[in-house]
Amino acid sequence: MNRRRITLVLATAFLLLCLWWLIRAPQQEPTGQSSATTSTPSESNAAEAQTSPTPPEQAAQLKEAADLVEKIFASPIDFYGRVVDQNGNPVPFADVGYTAADKFNASGTNYTGQADAQGYFQITGIQGAALAVAVRKAGYYFLNETDKSSPSSAATFGYSMGPDSYRRVPPTKENPAVFVLHKMGETVPLILVENRSFRIPRDGTPVMVDLLTGKESASGQLQVEAWTSDKLQDGTRFHDWKCRVSIIGGGLIERTEQFDFIAPAEGYEPFDEVAYSRDDRPWNHRFSKEYFVRFADNSYGRIKFWFTTGGTHFFEVESLINPAPGDRNLEFDPKKAIKP
């Protein structure tokens, strides 16, 4: 989990700062001596010799820093959580993975556990500056954390490091942290074409792709066209460009919801078009979208599409197609994937 590494880096930076401050901190001035008093070079050298830490003093400061580091990473952890689905129903016996930031300049300790029949779990008997927790279960979708207010299947909590914009306040037994998994619906066999990349001319010459095989083909259902004109402006190469995505004999409609798996019955357009002028601000040289698609034989699918301009224009596509005409269910289980 990337959060584990981020937590470790933050902890390391904080502790190194503490260590530097303890070693370099000047001794307190003698009572009654003004900080504005001037002195000769010889007097200054003598004063520096008196205030500079001697080896025993350095050893004591290092021990103080080491004790601080040990204390930070030895903070006791008592954690309470619960796993529910998107409707708030308990997810019984979900798998729980967690990592404690309990080492300086090294990866934390990994643990595994399991929720009970009501989705509750408890983590005790370990220590660390922070704790990263993630839950999973077969038949459920994992939700990535976007912000602290959104449902998620993973989060990080601060203990001796404290909460901030990244780490949450540790939960209590009376108010456990809630982790959400999205329960799968009814899945069907789908033809899976994993990410494929294609070069595309800049003059509008179409590129055709067969979404059932992932190969370029004159009889493909997907047609992509691009038009570009370059111009150097203020030392930056902005350019006009336009990209058109079409389904031959059918249509497409943008898919915006992560867990929307039923293709719409109506509302399809023969093509979608994205364009930028060199005068647009902000200007971009790429875009990505997801689409529901309907083919001429009344079969349905969903695709991910990426387009990038530049010296060499190209687009990428990934598709899931239901081979049964009229069936709009596009919920995917990798175990049921039909490979082209």
KATA-V93811 format. One record per residue. N is the residue number from 0. RES is the residue in one letter. PHI is phi as a letter, one per 30 degrees, with the letter a starting at -180 (* if undefined). NEAR is the number of other C-alpha atoms within 8 Angstrom. Layout:
[[N;RES;PHI;NEAR] [N;RES;PHI;NEAR]]
//
This chain:
[[0;M;*;4] [1;N;d;5] [2;R;d;8] [3;R;d;12] [4;R;d;9] [5;I;d;8] [6;T;e;10] [7;L;d;14] [8;V;d;9] [9;L;d;8] [10;A;d;11] [11;T;d;10] [12;A;d;8] [13;F;d;8] [14;L;d;9] [15;L;d;8] [16;L;d;8] [17;C;d;9] [18;L;d;10] [19;W;d;8] [20;W;d;8] [21;L;d;10] [22;I;d;9] [23;R;c;6] [24;A;d;6] [25;P;d;6] [26;Q;d;6] [27;Q;d;4] [28;E;d;6] [29;P;e;5] [30;T;e;4] [31;G;j;4] [32;Q;c;7] [33;S;d;5] [34;S;d;5] [35;A;c;4] [36;T;d;6] [37;T;d;4] [38;S;b;7] [39;T;d;6] [40;P;e;6] [41;S;d;7] [42;E;d;8] [43;S;d;9] [44;N;d;8] [45;A;d;8] [46;A;d;8] [47;E;d;8] [48;A;d;7] [49;Q;d;6] [50;T;c;8] [51;S;d;8] [52;P;d;7] [53;T;d;6] [54;P;e;6] [55;P;d;7] [56;E;d;8] [57;Q;d;10] [58;A;d;8] [59;A;d;8] [60;Q;d;10] [61;L;d;11] [62;K;d;8] [63;E;d;8] [64;A;d;11] [65;A;d;8] [66;D;d;8] [67;L;d;8] [68;V;e;10] [69;E;d;8] [70;K;d;8] [71;I;d;11] [72;F;d;14] [73;A;c;10] [74;S;d;11] [75;P;d;8] [76;I;c;11] [77;D;b;9] [78;F;b;12] [79;Y;b;14] [80;G;b;12] [81;R;b;13] [82;V;c;16] [83;V;b;14] [84;D;c;12] [85;Q;d;9] [86;N;c;5] [87;G;i;6] [88;N;d;7] [89;P;d;11] [90;V;c;12] [91;P;d;10] [92;F;h;10] [93;A;d;13] [94;D;d;11] [95;V;b;12] [96;G;c;11] [97;Y;b;11] [98;T;b;12] [99;A;c;14] [100;A;d;15] [101;D;c;12] [102;K;b;10] [103;F;d;9] [104;N;h;7] [105;A;a;6] [106;S;d;9] [107;G;d;11] [108;T;d;9] [109;N;c;8] [110;Y;b;7] [111;T;b;8] [112;G;a;7] [113;Q;a;9] [114;A;d;15] [115;D;d;10] [116;A;d;9] [117;Q;c;9] [118;G;i;14] [119;Y;d;11] [120;F;b;10] [121;Q;b;8] [122;I;b;9] [123;T;b;7] [124;G;i;7] [125;I;b;9] [126;Q;b;11] [127;G;l;17] [128;A;d;16] [129;A;a;15] [130;L;b;13] [131;A;c;13] [132;V;b;11] [133;A;b;10] [134;V;b;14] [135;R;a;12] [136;K;a;8] [137;A;e;4] [138;G;j;6] [139;Y;b;10] [140;Y;c;9] [141;F;d;10] [142;L;c;11] [143;N;d;7] [144;E;d;11] [145;T;c;6] [146;D;a;5] [147;K;d;7] [148;S;c;4] [149;S;c;7] [150;P;d;9] [151;S;a;13] [152;S;c;14] [153;A;a;12] [154;A;a;11] [155;T;b;12] [156;F;b;12] [157;G;c;15] [158;Y;c;14] [159;S;d;10] [160;M;d;9] [161;G;i;9] [162;P;d;11] [163;D;a;7] [164;S;d;5] [165;Y;c;6] [166;R;c;11] [167;R;c;12] [168;V;d;9] [169;P;e;9] [170;P;d;10] [171;T;b;9] [172;K;d;7] [173;E;d;4] [174;N;b;7] [175;P;d;11] [176;A;d;10] [177;V;c;8] [178;F;c;13] [179;V;c;12] [180;L;c;18] [181;H;c;10] [182;K;d;9] [183;M;d;8] [184;G;c;5] [185;E;d;5] [186;T;c;10] [187;V;b;11] [188;P;d;10] [189;L;b;13] [190;I;d;14] [191;L;c;13] [192;V;c;14] [193;E;d;8] [194;N;e;8] [195;R;b;9] [196;S;c;8] [197;F;b;7] [198;R;d;8] [199;I;b;14] [200;P;d;11] [201;R;c;9] [202;D;c;7] [203;G;j;8] [204;T;d;9] [205;P;d;10] [206;V;c;9] [207;M;c;13] [208;V;b;14] [209;D;d;13] [210;L;d;12] [211;L;d;9] [212;T;b;7] [213;G;i;11] [214;K;c;7] [215;E;d;9] [216;S;a;8] [217;A;d;6] [218;S;c;7] [219;G;d;12] [220;Q;d;12] [221;L;c;12] [222;Q;b;13] [223;V;b;12] [224;E;b;13] [225;A;b;15] [226;W;b;11] [227;T;b;10] [228;S;b;7] [229;D;d;8] [230;K;a;8] [231;L;d;9] [232;Q;b;7] [233;D;h;4] [234;G;i;5] [235;T;c;6] [236;R;d;8] [237;F;d;10] [238;H;a;12] [239;D;d;11] [240;W;a;12] [241;K;b;11] [242;C;b;12] [243;R;c;11] [244;V;c;11] [245;S;b;12] [246;I;c;15] [247;I;d;12] [248;G;i;8] [249;G;b;12] [250;G;a;14] [251;L;b;15] [252;I;b;10] [253;E;d;8] [254;R;c;9] [255;T;c;6] [256;E;c;5] [257;Q;e;4] [258;F;c;4] [259;D;c;8] [260;F;c;7] [261;I;c;8] [262;A;d;13] [263;P;d;7] [264;A;d;5] [265;E;b;4] [266;G;j;6] [267;Y;d;10] [268;E;c;9] [269;P;d;11] [270;F;a;10] [271;D;b;9] [272;E;b;8] [273;V;b;7] [274;A;b;8] [275;Y;b;11] [276;S;c;9] [277;R;d;9] [278;D;c;5] [279;D;d;7] [280;R;b;4] [281;P;d;4] [282;W;c;10] [283;N;b;6] [284;H;c;7] [285;R;a;8] [286;F;a;8] [287;S;b;8] [288;K;b;9] [289;E;c;11] [290;Y;b;12] [291;F;d;14] [292;V;b;15] [293;R;b;13] [294;F;c;13] [295;A;d;8] [296;D;d;5] [297;N;i;8] [298;S;c;15] [299;Y;b;17] [300;G;a;14] [301;R;b;13] [302;I;b;12] [303;K;c;11] [304;F;b;12] [305;W;b;11] [306;F;b;12] [307;T;b;10] [308;T;c;10] [309;G;k;6] [310;G;e;4] [311;T;c;7] [312;H;d;12] [313;F;a;11] [314;F;b;12] [315;E;b;11] [316;V;b;12] [317;E;b;12] [318;S;b;14] [319;L;b;13] [320;I;b;14] [321;N;d;16] [322;P;d;8] [323;A;c;6] [324;P;e;9] [325;G;i;7] [326;D;d;8] [327;R;c;12] [328;N;d;10] [329;L;b;16] [330;E;d;10] [331;F;c;11] [332;D;c;9] [333;P;e;5] [334;K;d;4] [335;K;c;9] [336;A;d;11] [337;I;c;8] [338;K;d;6] [339;P;d;8]]
//
